[in-house]
Amino acid sequence: MAGCQLPIEKEIPLSVDSYLREVPAVKTAVVHLTDENRSKSDIEYQQFFEKLKPVLEAKGYRLTTPSAVILRLSFGVRQERTVTVKSAIDTAEYAHPIDEPSVLATTQYNRHMVYEKFISLTAVQAGKEEKPLWKAVVSLKDYAPDFRSSQDKLLYLLSHFIERDSGRRISANLSDTEFYQRYVLNYSAAEASTLFVTEPEMRRRYLRDLQIRVDAHADDFKKCGLTEKREIAFTVSPFGTLPAFGFKETFNILGTPVKENVRSCIAKYFEPLLRPPHDLDTTQPMSVTIPIR
């Protein structure tokens, strides 16, 4: 009954709030980190800066000293509030001695913590810090307390609102189709398509990158005693580990069967090449080709 009194939130979109007073004539810039609990030597900052830098450079900013512009940066995660999520589970109405019991949908309320992931960037003229040139704040709220799970979408939105005035705070959903084509694949708007299906392309990209790593380690696989190219079937866990490796099915399709010690050797060199398959269906098997030079 307590759950019924709490608001239910289904979607938590991205938000942007940006201001523009003046576009600087000279765009030499330096980044000042304003977070008190973070320093530029932290690995979190260094990794994020490598992604932020090309966004700034695409807007014409050259990061160097001395600089005409100071970019005040703050980013991270804030714990915001608890929301109630409504879901339904199937329960048996009664136990029947012969037939299947009737099923009733039972409403269940769960409380989840909401986290806000954000990037705040303010440009000021060096020597005139009291007059900001422009400011952009982008944020995304969800149930994950991990900034990196949202940083790419935030950077994509930020790239469109640097040196722009949003007019007011805008909150809306960003489609995976737009984000993946425009940011990940770097398509222009003219190249993008509304018919694009994101998950299959993400899967192809994952396997293409994996095949490149496998090809680069062909000498390792040759040490295992494999004498010809073979296609392997495998599943990968969300952590990038190897739950299943299709030795028998794969290696008996073409050519002679591969000995157990050779298969074990291949698996030993193959597993370290896997990366966590973010946002992919890990229940479906995948396949790549083991090369021989």
C-alpha positions in Angstrom: 0.0 0.0 0.0 2.9 2.3 0.6 4.1 1.7 -2.9 0.8 2.8 -4.3 1.3 6.2 -2.7 4.6 6.8 -4.5 5.0 8.3 -8.0 5.9 5.8 -10.8 8.5 7.0 -13.4 8.8 5.0 -16.6 11.3 7.0 -18.6 14.0 9.4 -17.5 15.3 11.3 -20.6 18.4 13.3 -21.4 18.4 17.1 -20.6 20.3 20.1 -21.9 20.5 23.7 -20.7 22.8 25.9 -22.6 23.5 29.7 -22.8 25.3 31.9 -25.3 26.5 35.4 -24.7 29.5 35.6 -27.1 31.5 33.2 -29.3 35.2 33.9 -28.6 37.2 35.4 -31.5 40.3 33.5 -30.4 39.8 29.9 -29.4 43.0 28.9 -27.7 41.8 27.3 -24.5 42.7 25.5 -21.3 40.5 23.2 -19.3 40.1 23.9 -15.5 38.6 21.1 -13.5 36.3 22.5 -10.9 35.4 19.3 -9.1 36.9 19.4 -5.6 37.0 15.6 -5.2 38.8 15.0 -8.5 42.2 15.9 -10.0 43.6 15.9 -13.5 45.9 13.0 -12.5 42.9 10.7 -11.8 42.5 8.0 -14.4 38.8 8.8 -14.6 39.6 12.4 -15.7 42.3 11.4 -18.1 40.1 8.8 -19.8 37.2 11.2 -20.1 39.4 14.1 -21.4 40.5 11.9 -24.3 36.9 11.8 -25.4 36.1 15.4 -24.6 39.1 16.8 -26.5 37.9 15.9 -30.0 34.5 17.4 -29.2 36.2 20.7 -28.4 38.6 20.6 -31.3 35.6 20.0 -33.7 34.3 23.4 -32.4 37.6 25.1 -33.3 39.1 25.1 -29.8 42.9 24.5 -29.6 44.0 23.3 -26.2 47.2 25.1 -25.4 48.8 27.6 -23.1 48.8 30.6 -23.0 45.1 30.6 -23.7 42.4 33.2 -24.5 39.6 31.0 -23.1 39.2 29.1 -19.8 36.9 26.1 -20.0 35.5 25.3 -16.5 34.7 21.6 -16.4 32.6 19.5 -14.0 31.4 16.0 -14.6 30.4 12.9 -12.8 27.4 11.2 -11.0 25.0 12.6 -8.4 22.7 10.4 -6.4 19.3 12.0 -6.8 16.3 10.3 -5.4 14.4 7.0 -5.1 11.5 6.2 -7.4 9.0 3.4 -7.5 8.9 1.1 -10.5 5.7 -0.9 -11.2 6.0 -4.4 -12.7 3.8 -7.5 -13.0 4.6 -11.1 -12.1 2.5 -14.2 -12.8 1.2 -16.1 -9.8 -1.0 -19.2 -9.5 -4.6 -18.5 -8.5 -4.9 -21.9 -6.8 -3.3 -25.3 -6.9 -5.3 -27.7 -9.1 -4.7 -31.4 -8.7 -4.9 -32.2 -12.5 -5.0 -29.2 -14.7 -2.5 -26.3 -14.9 -3.4 -23.6 -12.4 -4.9 -20.4 -13.5 -2.5 -17.5 -13.7 -3.1 -14.1 -12.3 -1.0 -11.0 -12.9 0.2 -9.6 -9.6 1.5 -6.0 -9.4 4.8 -5.6 -7.7 6.4 -2.3 -6.7 10.2 -1.9 -6.4 12.1 1.1 -5.3 15.2 2.1 -7.3 17.8 4.8 -6.7 18.0 7.3 -9.6 21.5 8.7 -10.5 22.2 11.8 -12.6 25.2 11.6 -14.9 26.2 15.1 -16.0 28.7 17.3 -17.9 28.9 21.0 -17.1 31.2 23.2 -19.3 31.5 27.0 -18.9 33.7 29.2 -21.1 35.1 32.4 -19.8 37.5 35.0 -21.2 40.9 34.7 -19.6 41.4 37.7 -17.3 37.7 38.4 -17.4 36.4 35.4 -15.5 33.3 37.3 -14.2 31.7 37.3 -17.7 31.0 33.9 -19.1 31.0 33.5 -22.8 28.8 30.4 -23.0 27.7 27.6 -20.8 26.3 24.1 -21.5 25.0 21.5 -19.1 23.9 18.1 -20.2 22.6 15.3 -18.0 21.1 11.8 -18.1 19.2 10.1 -15.3 18.8 6.4 -14.9 19.4 3.6 -12.4 23.1 3.0 -13.1 25.7 4.7 -10.8 28.3 4.6 -13.6 29.3 7.7 -15.5 30.9 5.8 -18.4 27.6 4.1 -19.2 26.2 7.5 -20.3 29.3 9.6 -21.2 29.1 9.0 -25.0 25.5 10.1 -25.2 26.2 13.1 -23.1 29.2 14.1 -25.3 27.0 13.7 -28.4 24.5 16.1 -26.9 27.2 18.5 -25.6 28.7 18.7 -29.1 25.5 20.1 -30.5 25.0 22.8 -27.8 28.5 24.3 -27.3 28.2 27.9 -28.3 24.4 27.6 -28.7 21.5 28.8 -26.6 18.9 26.2 -25.9 16.3 28.8 -25.1 15.2 26.8 -22.1 16.0 23.5 -20.4 15.1 20.7 -22.9 14.3 17.1 -21.7 13.7 14.4 -24.3 14.6 10.9 -25.2 17.5 10.3 -27.6 17.0 7.3 -29.9 19.6 4.6 -30.1 19.4 4.8 -33.9 20.4 8.4 -34.0 23.1 8.1 -31.4 24.8 5.1 -32.9 24.8 6.4 -36.4 25.8 10.0 -35.7 28.2 9.4 -32.8 29.6 5.8 -32.9 29.7 5.4 -36.7 30.3 9.1 -37.3 27.7 9.3 -40.1 26.6 12.7 -41.4 22.9 13.4 -41.2 22.7 12.7 -44.9 24.1 9.2 -44.4 21.9 8.3 -41.5 18.7 6.3 -42.0 15.6 5.9 -39.9 15.5 2.3 -41.1 18.8 1.5 -39.4 18.6 -1.3 -36.8 21.1 -0.7 -34.1 21.7 -4.1 -32.3 22.7 -6.1 -35.4 25.1 -3.4 -36.4 26.6 -3.3 -32.9 27.0 -7.1 -33.1 28.7 -6.9 -36.5 31.0 -4.2 -35.2 31.9 -6.2 -32.1 32.8 -9.3 -34.2 34.7 -7.2 -36.8 36.9 -5.7 -34.1 37.3 -9.1 -32.5 38.4 -10.6 -35.8 41.0 -7.9 -36.2 42.5 -8.8 -32.8 42.4 -12.5 -33.6 44.2 -11.9 -37.0 46.8 -9.9 -35.2 47.5 -12.9 -32.9 47.7 -15.5 -35.7 51.2 -16.5 -34.5 49.9 -17.4 -31.1 47.3 -19.7 -32.6 49.9 -21.3 -34.9 51.8 -22.3 -31.7 48.8 -24.5 -30.8 49.5 -26.7 -33.8 46.5 -25.7 -36.0 47.5 -26.1 -39.7 44.5 -24.5 -41.4 41.9 -21.8 -41.0 39.0 -22.9 -38.8 35.8 -21.1 -37.8 34.9 -21.2 -34.2 31.5 -20.8 -32.5 31.4 -19.3 -29.0 29.3 -17.4 -26.6 30.6 -14.4 -24.6 29.4 -13.3 -21.2 28.6 -9.7 -20.3 32.0 -9.6 -18.6 33.9 -10.7 -21.7 34.6 -14.2 -20.4 34.1 -17.4 -22.4 31.2 -19.6 -21.2 31.2 -21.8 -24.2 33.5 -22.6 -27.1 32.1 -24.6 -30.0 35.1 -27.0 -30.4 33.4 -30.2 -31.6 30.7 -28.7 -33.7 33.0 -26.2 -35.3 36.1 -28.2 -36.0 34.3 -31.3 -37.4 32.4 -29.3 -40.1 35.5 -29.0 -42.4 38.8 -30.9 -42.3 39.9 -33.4 -39.7 39.0 -33.2 -36.1 41.2 -31.1 -33.9 42.9 -32.7 -30.9 41.8 -31.7 -27.4 45.2 -30.2 -26.5 45.0 -28.0 -29.6 41.5 -26.8 -28.8 42.5 -26.0 -25.2 45.5 -24.0 -26.5 43.3 -22.1 -28.9 40.8 -21.2 -26.1 43.7 -20.0 -23.9 44.8 -17.5 -26.5 41.3 -16.6 -27.6 39.7 -15.6 -24.4 42.0 -12.7 -23.5 41.0 -11.1 -26.8 37.4 -10.8 -25.8 36.0 -7.5 -24.7 32.8 -7.0 -22.6 30.0 -6.9 -25.2 28.1 -3.8 -24.0 24.4 -3.7 -24.9 24.6 -7.0 -26.9 22.4 -10.1 -26.5 24.9 -12.5 -24.9 22.6 -15.5 -25.2 23.2 -15.8 -29.0 26.3 -17.6 -30.3 28.9 -15.8 -32.3 31.7 -17.0 -34.7 35.1 -15.8 -35.9 37.8 -17.4 -38.0 41.1 -18.5 -36.5 43.8 -17.7 -39.1 47.0 -19.5 -39.8 49.9 -17.6 -41.4 
